[in-house]
Each structure stands twice: as C-alpha cells, then as structure tokens.
Amino acid sequence: MNLMLVKDLTVEELKLLIQQTVTETIESLLIDFEEDRQLKHEIKQQLLDSLQRTRSGERGIPAAEVAKKLGLNW
C-alpha cells in the first residue's frame, strides 16, 4: 500500500482533498437527514444546489479570502 502524507501533497492536491471531503460530508448529511430527521426544504435545496455547482466545476470562495474575512492568518 502506497500511503501519502498530507505534508507531501501539493497545494492543488490538498484543495482537491478538502473539496472531496466537504462534498462527501454534505452527501452524508443529506442521506442521514432523509432517513432520520426532517431538514428544512430550503436548507436541503441550498445544499443540493451547492453540491451541483461544485460537481460542475464552479469554484467557491477561496480559503485565503475566508480566512482574511475572519481575521485569520493564512
């Protein structure tokens, strides 16, 4: 098994890993909520829309911009 460490990833590989993780998390939330709980229709639709935009290649707000807005050093 060839194991790669996060420290060995390029910036683009790390961004892709984060994007995939967020997508999987959103998908799992939608599945869990569909099976067990009620999720407001508006929230569910916003998550589905966001997921579709991500899958079609649309980029969101860069992490550095978010960090700056939050007053974090990136």
All heavy atoms as a GROMACS GRO file, in nm:
protein
  599
    1MET      N    1   0.085  -0.117   0.000
    1MET     CA    2   0.000   0.000   0.000
    1MET      C    3   0.090   0.124   0.000
    1MET      O    4   0.179   0.138   0.081
    1MET     CB    5  -0.091  -0.002   0.123
    1MET     CG    6  -0.172   0.125   0.138
    1MET     SD    7  -0.261   0.133   0.294
    1MET     CE    8  -0.418   0.074   0.242
    2ASN      N    9   0.062   0.216  -0.092
    2ASN     CA   10   0.138   0.340  -0.102
    2ASN      C   11   0.063   0.450  -0.028
    2ASN      O   12  -0.038   0.498  -0.074
    2ASN     CB   13   0.157   0.377  -0.250
    2ASN     CG   14   0.252   0.493  -0.267
    2ASN    OD1   15   0.310   0.541  -0.171
    2ASN    ND2   16   0.264   0.539  -0.389
    3LEU      N   17   0.112   0.487   0.088
    3LEU     CA   18   0.047   0.586   0.174
    3LEU      C   19   0.111   0.722   0.154
    3LEU      O   20   0.232   0.735   0.163
    3LEU     CB   21   0.062   0.542   0.320
    3LEU     CG   22  -0.042   0.587   0.417
    3LEU    CD1   23  -0.180   0.540   0.375
    3LEU    CD2   24  -0.012   0.529   0.553
    4MET      N   25   0.029   0.824   0.124
    4MET     CA   26   0.081   0.958   0.105
    4MET      C   27   0.040   1.043   0.226
    4MET      O   28  -0.073   1.037   0.271
    4MET     CB   29   0.027   1.021  -0.022
    4MET     CG   30   0.082   1.159  -0.049
    4MET     SD   31   0.027   1.226  -0.206
    4MET     CE   32   0.156   1.166  -0.311
    5LEU      N   33   0.132   1.121   0.277
    5LEU     CA   34   0.105   1.209   0.390
    5LEU      C   35   0.058   1.344   0.339
    5LEU      O   36   0.095   1.388   0.231
    5LEU     CB   37   0.231   1.226   0.474
    5LEU     CG   38   0.291   1.098   0.533
    5LEU    CD1   39   0.422   1.129   0.604
    5LEU    CD2   40   0.193   1.034   0.628
    6VAL      N   41  -0.023   1.410   0.420
    6VAL     CA   42  -0.073   1.542   0.383
    6VAL      C   43   0.043   1.637   0.353
    6VAL      O   44   0.037   1.716   0.259
    6VAL     CB   45  -0.164   1.600   0.493
    6VAL    CG1   46  -0.202   1.743   0.465
    6VAL    CG2   47  -0.289   1.514   0.509
    7LYS      N   48   0.149   1.628   0.430
    7LYS     CA   49   0.264   1.718   0.409
    7LYS      C   50   0.329   1.699   0.273
    7LYS      O   51   0.399   1.786   0.224
    7LYS     CB   52   0.368   1.701   0.520
    7LYS     CG   53   0.444   1.570   0.516
    7LYS     CD   54   0.548   1.565   0.628
    7LYS     CE   55   0.631   1.441   0.619
    7LYS     NZ   56   0.735   1.447   0.520
    8ASP      N   57   0.302   1.584   0.208
    8ASP     CA   58   0.361   1.556   0.078
    8ASP      C   59   0.272   1.601  -0.038
    8ASP      O   60   0.312   1.592  -0.154
    8ASP     CB   61   0.388   1.405   0.064
    8ASP     CG   62   0.491   1.358   0.164
    8ASP    OD1   63   0.581   1.437   0.201
    8ASP    OD2   64   0.482   1.241   0.208
    9LEU      N   65   0.152   1.650  -0.008
    9LEU     CA   66   0.059   1.692  -0.112
    9LEU      C   67   0.095   1.829  -0.166
    9LEU      O   68   0.144   1.914  -0.092
    9LEU     CB   69  -0.085   1.698  -0.058
    9LEU     CG   70  -0.147   1.567  -0.009
    9LEU    CD1   71  -0.284   1.594   0.051
    9LEU    CD2   72  -0.157   1.465  -0.120
   10THR      N   73   0.066   1.850  -0.294
   10THR     CA   74   0.079   1.985  -0.348
   10THR      C   75  -0.042   2.065  -0.301
   10THR      O   76  -0.140   2.008  -0.250
   10THR     CB   77   0.079   1.983  -0.503
   10THR    OG1   78  -0.049   1.938  -0.548
   10THR    CG2   79   0.189   1.894  -0.558
   11VAL      N   80  -0.037   2.195  -0.319
   11VAL     CA   81  -0.149   2.281  -0.280
   11VAL      C   82  -0.276   2.238  -0.354
   11VAL      O   83  -0.384   2.227  -0.295
   11VAL     CB   84  -0.117   2.430  -0.306
   11VAL    CG1   85  -0.240   2.516  -0.286
   11VAL    CG2   86  -0.003   2.476  -0.218
   12GLU      N   87  -0.264   2.211  -0.483
   12GLU     CA   88  -0.380   2.170  -0.562
   12GLU      C   89  -0.436   2.035  -0.514
   12GLU      O   90  -0.557   2.016  -0.508
   12GLU     CB   91  -0.346   2.164  -0.711
   12GLU     CG   92  -0.329   2.301  -0.774
   12GLU     CD   93  -0.450   2.393  -0.753
   12GLU    OE1   94  -0.565   2.349  -0.773
   12GLU    OE2   95  -0.429   2.510  -0.716
   13GLU      N   96  -0.348   1.942  -0.480
   13GLU     CA   97  -0.393   1.812  -0.429
   13GLU      C   98  -0.464   1.828  -0.295
   13GLU      O   99  -0.566   1.764  -0.270
   13GLU     CB  100  -0.274   1.716  -0.415
   13GLU     CG  101  -0.218   1.669  -0.547
   13GLU     CD  102  -0.087   1.593  -0.532
   13GLU    OE1  103  -0.011   1.619  -0.438
   13GLU    OE2  104  -0.062   1.506  -0.617
   14LEU      N  105  -0.413   1.916  -0.210
   14LEU     CA  106  -0.476   1.941  -0.081
   14LEU      C  107  -0.613   2.005  -0.100
   14LEU      O  108  -0.710   1.966  -0.036
   14LEU     CB  109  -0.388   2.029   0.007
   14LEU     CG  110  -0.444   2.062   0.145
   14LEU    CD1  111  -0.473   1.935   0.225
   14LEU    CD2  112  -0.349   2.152   0.221
   15LYS      N  113  -0.623   2.101  -0.191
   15LYS     CA  114  -0.752   2.165  -0.220
   15LYS      C  115  -0.852   2.062  -0.269
   15LYS      O  116  -0.968   2.063  -0.228
   15LYS     CB  117  -0.735   2.275  -0.325
   15LYS     CG  118  -0.670   2.400  -0.273
   15LYS     CD  119  -0.657   2.502  -0.384
   15LYS     CE  120  -0.588   2.628  -0.337
   15LYS     NZ  121  -0.577   2.727  -0.446
   16LEU      N  122  -0.810   1.974  -0.358
   16LEU     CA  123  -0.898   1.870  -0.410
   16LEU      C  124  -0.943   1.776  -0.298
   16LEU      O  125  -1.061   1.739  -0.289
   16LEU     CB  126  -0.829   1.791  -0.521
   16LEU     CG  127  -0.911   1.680  -0.586
   16LEU    CD1  128  -1.039   1.736  -0.647
   16LEU    CD2  129  -0.829   1.610  -0.692
   17LEU      N  130  -0.851   1.740  -0.210
   17LEU     CA  131  -0.885   1.654  -0.097
   17LEU      C  132  -0.990   1.720  -0.007
   17LEU      O  133  -1.088   1.657   0.033
   17LEU     CB  134  -0.758   1.622  -0.016
   17LEU     CG  135  -0.779   1.539   0.111
   17LEU    CD1  136  -0.837   1.401   0.078
   17LEU    CD2  137  -0.648   1.526   0.187
   18ILE      N  138  -0.971   1.848   0.020
   18ILE     CA  139  -1.067   1.921   0.103
   18ILE      C  140  -1.202   1.928   0.033
   18ILE      O  141  -1.306   1.905   0.094
   18ILE     CB  142  -1.014   2.062   0.137
   18ILE    CG1  143  -0.894   2.050   0.230
   18ILE    CG2  144  -1.123   2.148   0.200
   18ILE    CD1  145  -0.816   2.179   0.249
   19GLN      N  146  -1.201   1.958  -0.096
   19GLN     CA  147  -1.326   1.967  -0.172
   19GLN      C  148  -1.399   1.834  -0.170
   19GLN      O  149  -1.521   1.829  -0.149
   19GLN     CB  150  -1.296   2.008  -0.316
   19GLN     CG  151  -1.419   2.025  -0.401
   19GLN     CD  152  -1.385   2.065  -0.543
   19GLN    OE1  153  -1.274   2.045  -0.590
   19GLN    NE2  154  -1.481   2.122  -0.612
   20GLN      N  155  -1.328   1.724  -0.190
   20GLN     CA  156  -1.391   1.592  -0.188
   20GLN      C  157  -1.447   1.560  -0.050
   20GLN      O  158  -1.556   1.504  -0.038
   20GLN     CB  159  -1.290   1.485  -0.229
   20GLN     CG  160  -1.254   1.491  -0.376
   20GLN     CD  161  -1.136   1.401  -0.410
   20GLN    OE1  162  -1.058   1.362  -0.324
   20GLN    NE2  163  -1.124   1.368  -0.538
   21THR      N  164  -1.376   1.599   0.054
   21THR     CA  165  -1.420   1.575   0.190
   21THR      C  166  -1.549   1.652   0.220
   21THR      O  167  -1.644   1.598   0.278
   21THR     CB  168  -1.311   1.612   0.292
   21THR    OG1  169  -1.193   1.537   0.261
   21THR    CG2  170  -1.354   1.585   0.434
   22VAL      N  171  -1.553   1.778   0.179
   22VAL     CA  172  -1.673   1.860   0.200
   22VAL      C  173  -1.791   1.800   0.123
   22VAL      O  174  -1.902   1.788   0.176
   22VAL     CB  175  -1.647   2.006   0.160
   22VAL    CG1  176  -1.777   2.086   0.156
   22VAL    CG2  177  -1.548   2.070   0.255
   23THR      N  178  -1.769   1.760   0.000
   23THR     CA  179  -1.875   1.700  -0.081
   23THR      C  180  -1.928   1.574  -0.016
   23THR      O  181  -2.051   1.555  -0.004
   23THR     CB  182  -1.823   1.668  -0.224
   23THR    OG1  183  -1.781   1.789  -0.286
   23THR    CG2  184  -1.930   1.602  -0.308
   24GLU      N  185  -1.840   1.487   0.029
   24GLU     CA  186  -1.882   1.364   0.096
   24GLU      C  187  -1.960   1.394   0.224
   24GLU      O  188  -2.058   1.327   0.255
   24GLU     CB  189  -1.761   1.276   0.128
   24GLU     CG  190  -1.698   1.214   0.005
   24GLU     CD  191  -1.567   1.143   0.035
   24GLU    OE1  192  -1.530   1.129   0.155
   24GLU    OE2  193  -1.500   1.101  -0.060
   25THR      N  194  -1.916   1.497   0.297
   25THR     CA  195  -1.985   1.534   0.421
   25THR      C  196  -2.125   1.584   0.392
   25THR      O  197  -2.221   1.544   0.459
   25THR     CB  198  -1.904   1.641   0.497
   25THR    OG1  199  -1.774   1.589   0.525
   25THR    CG2  200  -1.973   1.681   0.626
   26ILE      N  201  -2.138   1.669   0.291
   26ILE     CA  202  -2.271   1.719   0.254
   26ILE      C  203  -2.361   1.603   0.212
   26ILE      O  204  -2.476   1.594   0.254
   26ILE     CB  205  -2.262   1.824   0.143
   26ILE    CG1  206  -2.198   1.952   0.197
   26ILE    CG2  207  -2.400   1.855   0.084
   26ILE    CD1  208  -2.165   2.055   0.091
   27GLU      N  209  -2.307   1.514   0.130
   27GLU     CA  210  -2.387   1.399   0.087
   27GLU      C  211  -2.430   1.314   0.205
   27GLU      O  212  -2.546   1.271   0.212
   27GLU     CB  213  -2.307   1.315  -0.013
   27GLU     CG  214  -2.293   1.380  -0.148
   27GLU     CD  215  -2.203   1.304  -0.242
   27GLU    OE1  216  -2.121   1.220  -0.195
   27GLU    OE2  217  -2.214   1.326  -0.364
   28SER      N  218  -2.341   1.290   0.300
   28SER     CA  219  -2.377   1.207   0.414
   28SER      C  220  -2.481   1.276   0.502
   28SER      O  221  -2.570   1.210   0.557
   28SER     CB  222  -2.254   1.169   0.497
   28SER     OG  223  -2.204   1.280   0.568
   29LEU      N  224  -2.472   1.408   0.516
   29LEU     CA  225  -2.573   1.481   0.592
   29LEU      C  226  -2.710   1.470   0.527
   29LEU      O  227  -2.810   1.451   0.594
   29LEU     CB  228  -2.533   1.629   0.603
   29LEU     CG  229  -2.421   1.662   0.700
   29LEU    CD1  230  -2.381   1.809   0.686
   29LEU    CD2  231  -2.462   1.632   0.844
   30LEU      N  232  -2.712   1.481   0.396
   30LEU     CA  233  -2.840   1.472   0.325
   30LEU      C  234  -2.901   1.332   0.341
   30LEU      O  235  -3.021   1.319   0.364
   30LEU     CB  236  -2.823   1.505   0.177
   30LEU     CG  237  -2.793   1.652   0.146
   30LEU    CD1  238  -2.764   1.670  -0.002
   30LEU    CD2  239  -2.907   1.741   0.190
   31ILE      N  240  -2.819   1.230   0.331
   31ILE     CA  241  -2.869   1.093   0.347
   31ILE      C  242  -2.920   1.072   0.488
   31ILE      O  243  -3.030   1.022   0.509
   31ILE     CB  244  -2.759   0.991   0.312
   31ILE    CG1  245  -2.730   0.995   0.162
   31ILE    CG2  246  -2.800   0.851   0.355
   31ILE    CD1  247  -2.606   0.921   0.121
   32ASP      N  248  -2.841   1.112   0.589
   32ASP     CA  249  -2.882   1.096   0.728
   32ASP      C  250  -3.012   1.169   0.756
   32ASP      O  251  -3.101   1.116   0.820
   32ASP     CB  252  -2.774   1.147   0.823
   32ASP     CG  253  -2.651   1.057   0.826
   32ASP    OD1  254  -2.659   0.943   0.776
   32ASP    OD2  255  -2.548   1.102   0.877
   33PHE      N  256  -3.022   1.292   0.708
   33PHE     CA  257  -3.142   1.368   0.734
   33PHE      C  258  -3.262   1.310   0.662
   33PHE      O  259  -3.373   1.311   0.713
   33PHE     CB  260  -3.123   1.515   0.695
   33PHE     CG  261  -3.059   1.597   0.803
   33PHE    CD1  262  -2.927   1.634   0.795
   33PHE    CD2  263  -3.130   1.633   0.915
   33PHE    CE1  264  -2.867   1.709   0.895
   33PHE    CE2  265  -3.072   1.708   1.016
   33PHE     CZ  266  -2.940   1.745   1.006
   34GLU      N  267  -3.243   1.256   0.543
   34GLU     CA  268  -3.353   1.196   0.470
   34GLU      C  269  -3.406   1.074   0.544
   34GLU      O  270  -3.525   1.048   0.546
   34GLU     CB  271  -3.310   1.158   0.328
   34GLU     CG  272  -3.294   1.279   0.237
   34GLU     CD  273  -3.235   1.242   0.103
   34GLU    OE1  274  -3.205   1.124   0.080
   34GLU    OE2  275  -3.218   1.334   0.021
   35GLU      N  276  -3.318   0.999   0.608
   35GLU     CA  277  -3.358   0.876   0.674
   35GLU      C  278  -3.411   0.899   0.815
   35GLU      O  279  -3.505   0.834   0.857
   35GLU     CB  280  -3.239   0.780   0.680
   35GLU     CG  281  -3.200   0.727   0.544
   35GLU     CD  282  -3.079   0.636   0.550
   35GLU    OE1  283  -3.026   0.612   0.660
   35GLU    OE2  284  -3.038   0.590   0.443
   36ASP      N  285  -3.350   0.990   0.889
   36ASP     CA  286  -3.379   1.000   1.032
   36ASP      C  287  -3.450   1.127   1.076
   36ASP      O  288  -3.521   1.126   1.174
   36ASP     CB  289  -3.250   0.989   1.112
   36ASP     CG  290  -3.179   0.858   1.087
   36ASP    OD1  291  -3.246   0.756   1.066
   36ASP    OD2  292  -3.056   0.860   1.087
   37ARG      N  293  -3.425   1.237   1.010
   37ARG     CA  294  -3.473   1.365   1.061
   37ARG      C  295  -3.535   1.449   0.951
   37ARG      O  296  -3.517   1.424   0.834
   37ARG     CB  297  -3.358   1.443   1.123
   37ARG     CG  298  -3.291   1.371   1.235
   37ARG     CD  299  -3.176   1.454   1.288
   37ARG     NE  300  -3.078   1.361   1.345
   37ARG     CZ  301  -2.950   1.371   1.331
   37ARG    NH1  302  -2.897   1.469   1.265
   37ARG    NH2  303  -2.870   1.282   1.385
   38GLN      N  304  -3.601   1.553   0.992
   38GLN     CA  305  -3.658   1.650   0.899
   38GLN      C  306  -3.559   1.764   0.880
   38GLN      O  307  -3.511   1.823   0.976
   38GLN     CB  308  -3.785   1.707   0.961
   38GLN     CG  309  -3.917   1.702   0.891
   38GLN     CD  310  -3.932   1.629   0.762
   38GLN    OE1  311  -3.866   1.660   0.665
   38GLN    NE2  312  -4.020   1.533   0.760
   39LEU      N  313  -3.526   1.794   0.759
   39LEU     CA  314  -3.438   1.906   0.726
   39LEU      C  315  -3.523   2.007   0.650
   39LEU      O  316  -3.597   1.970   0.560
   39LEU     CB  317  -3.322   1.858   0.638
   39LEU     CG  318  -3.218   1.960   0.596
   39LEU    CD1  319  -3.144   2.012   0.719
   39LEU    CD2  320  -3.119   1.899   0.499
   40LYS      N  321  -3.514   2.133   0.689
   40LYS     CA  322  -3.594   2.234   0.620
   40LYS      C  323  -3.569   2.224   0.471
   40LYS      O  324  -3.454   2.212   0.427
   40LYS     CB  325  -3.560   2.374   0.669
   40LYS     CG  326  -3.614   2.407   0.805
   40LYS     CD  327  -3.590   2.552   0.835
   40LYS     CE  328  -3.648   2.588   0.969
   40LYS     NZ  329  -3.626   2.729   1.002
   41HIS      N  330  -3.675   2.232   0.394
   41HIS     CA  331  -3.664   2.219   0.249
   41HIS      C  332  -3.565   2.321   0.191
   41HIS      O  333  -3.486   2.287   0.103
   41HIS     CB  334  -3.801   2.236   0.183
   41HIS     CG  335  -3.794   2.233   0.034
   41HIS    ND1  336  -3.771   2.117  -0.036
   41HIS    CD2  337  -3.804   2.332  -0.057
   41HIS    CE1  338  -3.767   2.145  -0.165
   41HIS    NE2  339  -3.788   2.274  -0.181
   42GLU      N  340  -3.568   2.445   0.242
   42GLU     CA  341  -3.480   2.549   0.188
   42GLU      C  342  -3.333   2.514   0.211
   42GLU      O  343  -3.249   2.535   0.124
   42GLU     CB  344  -3.510   2.685   0.254
   42GLU     CG  345  -3.651   2.735   0.238
   42GLU     CD  346  -3.748   2.677   0.341
   42GLU    OE1  347  -3.707   2.648   0.456
   42GLU    OE2  348  -3.865   2.659   0.305
   43ILE      N  349  -3.302   2.463   0.329
   43ILE     CA  350  -3.164   2.425   0.361
   43ILE      C  351  -3.119   2.310   0.273
   43ILE      O  352  -3.010   2.311   0.216
   43ILE     CB  353  -3.150   2.385   0.510
   43ILE    CG1  354  -3.196   2.497   0.603
   43ILE    CG2  355  -3.008   2.341   0.542
   43ILE    CD1  356  -3.109   2.619   0.603
   44LYS      N  357  -3.204   2.210   0.262
   44LYS     CA  358  -3.172   2.095   0.178
   44LYS      C  359  -3.147   2.139   0.034
   44LYS      O  360  -3.050   2.097  -0.029
   44LYS     CB  361  -3.285   1.992   0.184
   44LYS     CG  362  -3.256   1.869   0.102
   44LYS     CD  363  -3.367   1.767   0.118
   44LYS     CE  364  -3.339   1.646   0.032
   44LYS     NZ  365  -3.443   1.544   0.047
   45GLN      N  366  -3.232   2.227  -0.017
   45GLN     CA  367  -3.216   2.273  -0.155
   45GLN      C  368  -3.087   2.352  -0.173
   45GLN      O  369  -3.018   2.338  -0.273
   45GLN     CB  370  -3.336   2.357  -0.198
   45GLN     CG  371  -3.340   2.382  -0.347
   45GLN     CD  372  -3.343   2.253  -0.429
   45GLN    OE1  373  -3.426   2.165  -0.405
   45GLN    NE2  374  -3.252   2.239  -0.523
   46GLN      N  375  -3.052   2.434  -0.074
   46GLN     CA  376  -2.926   2.510  -0.081
   46GLN      C  377  -2.806   2.415  -0.084
   46GLN      O  378  -2.711   2.437  -0.160
   46GLN     CB  379  -2.914   2.606   0.037
   46GLN     CG  380  -3.007   2.724   0.029
   46GLN     CD  381  -3.001   2.811   0.154
   46GLN    OE1  382  -2.935   2.778   0.251
   46GLN    NE2  383  -3.073   2.922   0.151
   47LEU      N  384  -2.809   2.311  -0.003
   47LEU     CA  385  -2.700   2.213  -0.002
   47LEU      C  386  -2.692   2.139  -0.135
   47LEU      O  387  -2.583   2.119  -0.189
   47LEU     CB  388  -2.719   2.114   0.113
   47LEU     CG  389  -2.696   2.168   0.253
   47LEU    CD1  390  -2.739   2.065   0.357
   47LEU    CD2  391  -2.550   2.206   0.272
   48LEU      N  392  -2.807   2.099  -0.188
   48LEU     CA  393  -2.809   2.030  -0.317
   48LEU      C  394  -2.758   2.120  -0.429
   48LEU      O  395  -2.682   2.076  -0.516
   48LEU     CB  396  -2.950   1.979  -0.349
   48LEU     CG  397  -2.999   1.863  -0.263
   48LEU    CD1  398  -3.148   1.838  -0.286
   48LEU    CD2  399  -2.919   1.737  -0.290
   49ASP      N  400  -2.800   2.246  -0.427
   49ASP     CA  401  -2.753   2.342  -0.528
   49ASP      C  402  -2.602   2.361  -0.519
   49ASP      O  403  -2.532   2.364  -0.621
   49ASP     CB  404  -2.824   2.477  -0.512
   49ASP     CG  405  -2.972   2.472  -0.546
   49ASP    OD1  406  -3.016   2.372  -0.608
   49ASP    OD2  407  -3.043   2.567  -0.510
   50SER      N  408  -2.552   2.374  -0.397
   50SER     CA  409  -2.408   2.391  -0.375
   50SER      C  410  -2.332   2.269  -0.426
   50SER      O  411  -2.228   2.281  -0.492
   50SER     CB  412  -2.381   2.414  -0.227
   50SER     OG  413  -2.242   2.420  -0.203
   51LEU      N  414  -2.384   2.152  -0.395
   51LEU     CA  415  -2.320   2.028  -0.439
   51LEU      C  416  -2.317   2.020  -0.591
   51LEU      O  417  -2.215   1.984  -0.651
   51LEU     CB  418  -2.396   1.909  -0.380
   51LEU     CG  419  -2.336   1.772  -0.394
   51LEU    CD1  420  -2.196   1.766  -0.335
   51LEU    CD2  421  -2.425   1.669  -0.328
   52GLN      N  422  -2.425   2.058  -0.656
   52GLN     CA  423  -2.432   2.054  -0.802
   52GLN      C  424  -2.334   2.154  -0.864
   52GLN      O  425  -2.266   2.122  -0.961
   52GLN     CB  426  -2.575   2.086  -0.850
   52GLN     CG  427  -2.589   2.079  -1.001
   52GLN     CD  428  -2.553   1.942  -1.055
   52GLN    OE1  429  -2.586   1.840  -0.997
   52GLN    NE2  430  -2.483   1.939  -1.166
   53ARG      N  431  -2.323   2.274  -0.805
   53ARG     CA  432  -2.228   2.372  -0.857
   53ARG      C  433  -2.085   2.320  -0.844
   53ARG      O  434  -2.004   2.336  -0.936
   53ARG     CB  435  -2.244   2.506  -0.782
   53ARG     CG  436  -2.370   2.583  -0.821
   53ARG     CD  437  -2.367   2.725  -0.766
   53ARG     NE  438  -2.346   2.732  -0.622
   53ARG     CZ  439  -2.443   2.729  -0.530
   53ARG    NH1  440  -2.568   2.718  -0.567
   53ARG    NH2  441  -2.413   2.738  -0.402
   54THR      N  442  -2.054   2.257  -0.731
   54THR     CA  443  -1.921   2.202  -0.710
   54THR      C  444  -1.892   2.092  -0.811
   54THR      O  445  -1.785   2.088  -0.870
   54THR     CB  446  -1.908   2.146  -0.567
   54THR    OG1  447  -1.930   2.252  -0.474
   54THR    CG2  448  -1.772   2.085  -0.544
   55ARG      N  449  -1.988   2.005  -0.833
   55ARG     CA  450  -1.969   1.895  -0.929
   55ARG      C  451  -1.950   1.946  -1.072
   55ARG      O  452  -1.883   1.882  -1.151
   55ARG     CB  453  -2.088   1.800  -0.923
   55ARG     CG  454  -2.086   1.713  -0.801
   55ARG     CD  455  -2.201   1.616  -0.802
   55ARG     NE  456  -2.192   1.524  -0.690
   55ARG     CZ  457  -2.293   1.456  -0.643
   55ARG    NH1  458  -2.413   1.469  -0.697
   55ARG    NH2  459  -2.276   1.375  -0.542
   56SER      N  460  -2.012   2.060  -1.103
   56SER     CA  461  -1.999   2.114  -1.238
   56SER      C  462  -1.872   2.197  -1.256
   56SER      O  463  -1.848   2.253  -1.360
   56SER     CB  464  -2.122   2.197  -1.275
   56SER     OG  465  -2.128   2.314  -1.197
   57GLY      N  466  -1.792   2.205  -1.148
   57GLY     CA  467  -1.663   2.271  -1.158
   57GLY      C  468  -1.660   2.415  -1.109
   57GLY      O  469  -1.556   2.479  -1.114
   58GLU      N  470  -1.773   2.466  -1.063
   58GLU     CA  471  -1.776   2.603  -1.013
   58GLU      C  472  -1.695   2.611  -0.884
   58GLU      O  473  -1.704   2.524  -0.799
   58GLU     CB  474  -1.921   2.646  -0.986
   58GLU     CG  475  -1.934   2.791  -0.949
   58GLU     CD  476  -2.080   2.833  -0.935
   58GLU    OE1  477  -2.163   2.783  -1.013
   58GLU    OE2  478  -2.108   2.913  -0.846
   59ARG      N  479  -1.618   2.715  -0.874
   59ARG     CA  480  -1.533   2.733  -0.757
   59ARG      C  481  -1.604   2.823  -0.656
   59ARG      O  482  -1.675   2.915  -0.694
   59ARG     CB  483  -1.400   2.797  -0.796
   59ARG     CG  484  -1.324   2.721  -0.905
   59ARG     CD  485  -1.286   2.583  -0.865
   59ARG     NE  486  -1.185   2.589  -0.762
   59ARG     CZ  487  -1.131   2.484  -0.707
   59ARG    NH1  488  -1.167   2.365  -0.744
   59ARG    NH2  489  -1.040   2.496  -0.614
   60GLY      N  490  -1.579   2.797  -0.531
   60GLY     CA  491  -1.637   2.879  -0.425
   60GLY      C  492  -1.544   2.991  -0.386
   60GLY      O  493  -1.456   3.031  -0.462
   61ILE      N  494  -1.561   3.040  -0.266
   61ILE     CA  495  -1.477   3.147  -0.214
   61ILE      C  496  -1.343   3.086  -0.174
   61ILE      O  497  -1.340   2.986  -0.101
   61ILE     CB  498  -1.543   3.213  -0.091
   61ILE    CG1  499  -1.680   3.271  -0.128
   61ILE    CG2  500  -1.453   3.321  -0.033
   61ILE    CD1  501  -1.761   3.315  -0.010
   62PRO      N  502  -1.232   3.143  -0.220
   62PRO     CA  503  -1.101   3.090  -0.183
   62PRO      C  504  -1.082   3.091  -0.031
   62PRO      O  505  -1.125   3.182   0.039
   62PRO     CB  506  -1.003   3.186  -0.250
   62PRO     CG  507  -1.081   3.249  -0.361
   62PRO     CD  508  -1.222   3.258  -0.310
   63ALA      N  509  -1.015   2.989   0.019
   63ALA     CA  510  -0.992   2.975   0.162
   63ALA      C  511  -0.919   3.096   0.219
   63ALA      O  512  -0.948   3.142   0.329
   63ALA     CB  513  -0.914   2.847   0.191
   64ALA      N  514  -0.824   3.150   0.143
   64ALA     CA  515  -0.749   3.266   0.190
   64ALA      C  516  -0.841   3.386   0.212
   64ALA      O  517  -0.824   3.463   0.306
   64ALA     CB  518  -0.638   3.301   0.091
   65GLU      N  519  -0.941   3.401   0.125
   65GLU     CA  520  -1.036   3.512   0.138
   65GLU      C  521  -1.124   3.492   0.263
   65GLU      O  522  -1.150   3.587   0.336
   65GLU     CB  523  -1.123   3.521   0.013
   65GLU     CG  524  -1.215   3.640   0.011
   65GLU     CD  525  -1.296   3.648  -0.118
   65GLU    OE1  526  -1.242   3.610  -0.224
   65GLU    OE2  527  -1.411   3.694  -0.111
   66VAL      N  528  -1.167   3.370   0.285
   66VAL     CA  529  -1.247   3.340   0.404
   66VAL      C  530  -1.165   3.368   0.529
   66VAL      O  531  -1.213   3.431   0.624
   66VAL     CB  532  -1.297   3.194   0.402
   66VAL    CG1  533  -1.365   3.159   0.533
   66VAL    CG2  534  -1.390   3.171   0.285
   67ALA      N  535  -1.040   3.322   0.530
   67ALA     CA  536  -0.953   3.344   0.645
   67ALA      C  537  -0.935   3.493   0.672
   67ALA      O  538  -0.940   3.538   0.787
   67ALA     CB  539  -0.818   3.277   0.621
   68LYS      N  540  -0.916   3.570   0.565
   68LYS     CA  541  -0.898   3.714   0.580
   68LYS      C  542  -1.022   3.778   0.642
   68LYS      O  543  -1.011   3.861   0.733
   68LYS     CB  544  -0.867   3.778   0.445
   68LYS     CG  545  -0.838   3.925   0.451
   68LYS     CD  546  -0.805   3.980   0.314
   68LYS     CE  547  -0.781   4.130   0.320
   68LYS     NZ  548  -0.756   4.186   0.189
   69LYS      N  549  -1.141   3.740   0.593
   69LYS     CA  550  -1.266   3.794   0.646
   69LYS      C  551  -1.284   3.761   0.794
   69LYS      O  552  -1.344   3.836   0.868
   69LYS     CB  553  -1.385   3.742   0.567
   69LYS     CG  554  -1.399   3.804   0.431
   69LYS     CD  555  -1.519   3.750   0.358
   69LYS     CE  556  -1.531   3.812   0.219
   69LYS     NZ  557  -1.650   3.765   0.149
   70LEU      N  558  -1.230   3.645   0.834
   70LEU     CA  559  -1.241   3.603   0.973
   70LEU      C  560  -1.126   3.653   1.060
   70LEU      O  561  -1.120   3.626   1.179
   70LEU     CB  562  -1.247   3.450   0.981
   70LEU     CG  563  -1.371   3.385   0.917
   70LEU    CD1  564  -1.357   3.234   0.916
   70LEU    CD2  565  -1.497   3.427   0.992
   71GLY      N  566  -1.034   3.727   0.997
   71GLY     CA  567  -0.921   3.782   1.071
   71GLY      C  568  -0.816   3.679   1.104
   71GLY      O  569  -0.741   3.694   1.201
   72LEU      N  570  -0.809   3.572   1.024
   72LEU     CA  571  -0.712   3.465   1.049
   72LEU      C  572  -0.590   3.484   0.960
   72LEU      O  573  -0.600   3.535   0.849
   72LEU     CB  574  -0.775   3.328   1.020
   72LEU     CG  575  -0.902   3.296   1.098
   72LEU    CD1  576  -0.964   3.167   1.045
   72LEU    CD2  577  -0.870   3.282   1.246
   73ASN      N  578  -0.475   3.443   1.008
   73ASN     CA  579  -0.354   3.444   0.925
   73ASN      C  580  -0.349   3.316   0.845
   73ASN      O  581  -0.351   3.208   0.901
   73ASN     CB  582  -0.229   3.457   1.013
   73ASN     CG  583  -0.223   3.590   1.082
   73ASN    OD1  584  -0.266   3.692   1.027
   73ASN    ND2  585  -0.170   3.592   1.202
   74TRP      N  586  -0.339   3.328   0.715
   74TRP     CA  587  -0.341   3.211   0.628
   74TRP      C  588  -0.206   3.188   0.571
   74TRP      O  589  -0.136   3.265   0.524
   74TRP     CB  590  -0.444   3.233   0.518
   74TRP     CG  591  -0.467   3.113   0.434
   74TRP    CD1  592  -0.421   3.093   0.308
   74TRP    CD2  593  -0.544   2.996   0.467
   74TRP    NE1  594  -0.463   2.973   0.261
   74TRP    CE2  595  -0.538   2.910   0.356
   74TRP    CE3  596  -0.614   2.955   0.578
   74TRP    CZ2  597  -0.603   2.787   0.353
   74TRP    CZ3  598  -0.677   2.834   0.574
   74TRP    CH2  599  -0.670   2.751   0.461
   0.00000   0.00000   0.00000
